[in-house]
Every structure is written in structure tokens, then in C-alpha cells.
């Protein structure tokens, strides 16, 4: 007796004529999971910190350059901020004379003691005035004054401009159609450039006076002899090679203080951070600039 054929259980072919897909996962991953489109692995903590530091430094340089160029262009805009510049000269220069004079006076005293004791061992105490005269006129008077006074001036500028930034006074200046660089940065820049040579020359005189006083009272070197030897060893080129640095130092102090003041955020705490950063950056920038300016002075104004 013949049996009936059993019905087949195979799936019918698809309309496209292709065999049905097998039970395994044979489909390709989506494009979002392709190896070339995966996010890069995170950097190690040390490299990430270095990367953030470098990027932040470059951003600060860019902002600093834009601010400097804007302040230079504002010089040719009228009207000139004469009253504001004179006020800043009094605020930054006259009020810094006390700290500059005290610093130079006691540094001169310390140098006189150190050099006189050292030269006394070799019988050359008469050269104390010459050494102090050259060192003060070429290096100590301009650079030490810029570092000490720069901390005071830069911190004041950063605190003043930073307070205006966090209270939105700078935005109000822009809203009134004025340029904050011309109103805030330019007067402080011009005042710092003008007052720093004056403070440097004043510090030079006070340093000479302190060294002459200690040499006469402690080591028996007559004041007239000390002054003649000190002035006899210092030429105009020695004086100029030190004093020509002071306008550059003044520009650095004012621009760094204004830069950190303009980017201040975060209320009174941000003002404190900007002030601290200004003092640190100003001191480092002055010392770095002093190295290159000294190399230039040796190249163009060699000593005898």
C-alpha cells in the first residue's frame, strides 16, 4: 500500500531568488561602530594635564597679542586720554616711590657690606664703589625696581580692572560704544612706560646713598672717595644700558595686569586669582625679558 508523500518544511525561496539567511549573525556592524569612527582613547592623566597647560598658554598668548595690538592702535584714536593717563602716572608712579626707595636703599647697604668684607681680604676695599656703581647702574637698579614695583603695580591694575570685569562695567563701556582698550588699557600702558625710568633712576640714587653710608660708617671709606670712584667707573653707556630696559619692563607690567584683569571671572574669588597670577607672571616675564635685553645691551653698548 503506497504512502502519501510528506509535505516538505523548507522555506520557500525569496522573491529575489536568494537563499534565506542562516541562523548565525552574518550582518555587518553599523557604521557608528566601525573601527575608524570610534573615539580616541583618553590620554593618561599626566599627558592630559600637559596638553591642557599648553593649550591654555597658547590661548593666553593669543588674547595677550590681540589686546596689545588693540591698545597700540588706540593710540592714534582721538581724543587722547590725557587726564586718565596723568591720574595713572600719579597712582602707579608717585605711590610706588616709597617701596622703590626703601628697597634700593637697603640693597645698596647689603651690597656694600658684602663687597667690602670680600675685598678687604685682598686689600682692595677701594674698589667697592666701582663695583657697586657698575652693578647698580647696569642691572640692579632697573631690574630689581621692576620686580619689586611691578608686583605692586601689576596687582593693583589686575584688581582694579578685574573688579570692573566681574561687575560688568567693561560690558557697559562696550554698550555705550567706547573701546575698553582705549579707556582702560592704554592709559595704564603709557603711564607705566613713563614712570618706570623715573623710578629706576630714583632707585639708583638711593642705592648709591645706602652703599656710601655703610661704607663710610662701617668700613671707614670716605663718602667723597666712594662717590668719586663710583661715578668715575660708570659711563653714560653703562647708565643707558640699564635704564633703556625700564620702558620695556613698564609695558610688561601694565599689559600683564590688564590682561588678567580683563579675563577675570568668578566674582571676588576670581579677582584674587587674577591678582596672584599677575604677580607671578610679571616677575617671571621681567626676568626673562631682562636676559634678552641684557644680551642686546652687551651687543650694542659694550663696557670699556
GIDA-V792668 format. One record per residue. SS is DSSP state (H for helix, E for strand, - for the rest). OMEGA is omega in whole degrees, -180 to 180 (NA if undefined). Layout:
# GIDA-V792668
ss & omega
SS & OMEGA
SS & OMEGA
This chain:
# GIDA-V792668
ss & omega
- & -175
- & 178
- & 179
- & 179
- & 179
- & 178
- & 180
- & 180
- & -180
- & 179
- & 180
- & 178
- & 180
- & -178
- & 180
- & 179
- & -179
- & 178
- & 180
- & -179
- & 180
- & -178
- & -177
- & 178
- & -178
- & -178
- & 179
- & 178
- & 179
- & -176
H & -179
H & 179
H & 179
- & -176
H & -176
H & -177
H & 179
- & 178
- & -180
- & 179
- & -179
- & 179
- & 172
- & -175
H & -179
H & 179
H & 178
H & 178
H & 178
H & 179
H & 179
H & 180
H & -179
H & 180
H & 178
H & 178
H & 179
H & 177
H & 178
H & 178
H & 178
H & 178
H & 179
H & 179
H & 178
H & 179
H & -180
H & -180
H & 177
H & 178
H & 178
H & 178
H & -179
H & 178
- & -175
- & 177
- & 178
- & 5
- & 177
- & 180
- & -175
H & -178
H & 179
H & 179
H & 179
H & 178
H & 178
H & 176
H & 177
H & -178
H & -176
H & -174
- & -176
H & -178
H & 177
H & -177
H & -177
H & -179
H & 178
H & -178
H & -180
H & 179
H & -178
H & -179
H & -176
H & 173
H & 176
H & 177
H & -179
H & 179
H & 179
H & 179
H & -177
H & -177
H & -179
H & 178
H & 179
H & -179
H & 180
H & 180
- & -178
- & 179
- & -177
- & -178
H & 179
H & 178
H & -178
H & -179
H & -179
H & -179
H & -180
H & 179
H & -180
H & -177
H & 180
H & -175
H & -176
H & -171
H & -167
H & -177
H & -180
H & -172
H & -180
H & 177
H & -180
H & -179
H & -177
H & -178
H & -180
H & 176
H & 180
H & -178
H & -178
H & 178
H & 178
H & 179
H & -179
H & 180
H & -178
H & -179
H & 178
H & 176
H & 176
H & -179
H & -177
H & 176
- & 174
- & 175
H & 178
H & 176
H & 177
H & 177
H & 177
H & -179
H & 178
- & 177
- & 179
- & -179
- & 179
H & 179
H & 179
H & -177
H & -172
H & -172
H & -174
H & 179
H & 180
H & 178
H & -180
H & -180
H & 180
H & 179
H & -178
H & -171
H & -176
H & 174
H & 178
H & 179
H & 178
H & 178
H & 178
H & 177
H & 178
H & 179
H & -179
H & 177
H & 175
H & -179
H & 179
H & 179
H & 180
H & -180
H & -179
H & 179
H & -179
H & -175
H & -174
H & -172
- & 175
- & 177
- & -179
- & -178
H & 179
H & 178
H & 179
H & -177
H & 180
H & -179
H & 180
H & -180
H & 179
H & -180
H & -177
- & 176
- & 178
H & 179
H & 175
H & 179
H & -177
H & -180
H & 175
H & -175
H & -179
- & 177
- & -170
H & 175
H & 177
H & 177
H & 178
H & 178
H & 179
H & -178
H & -176
H & -176
H & 179
H & 179
H & 179
H & -180
H & -179
H & 175
H & -178
H & -178
- & -179
- & 176
- & 173
- & 174
H & -176
H & 177
H & 177
H & 177
H & 178
H & 178
H & -180
H & 179
H & 180
H & -180
H & 180
H & -180
H & -178
H & -177
H & 179
H & -180
H & -180
H & -179
H & 179
H & -180
H & 177
H & 179
H & 179
H & 179
H & -178
H & 178
H & 176
H & 176
H & 178
H & -179
H & 177
H & -180
H & -174
H & -179
- & -178
- & 178
- & -178
- & NA
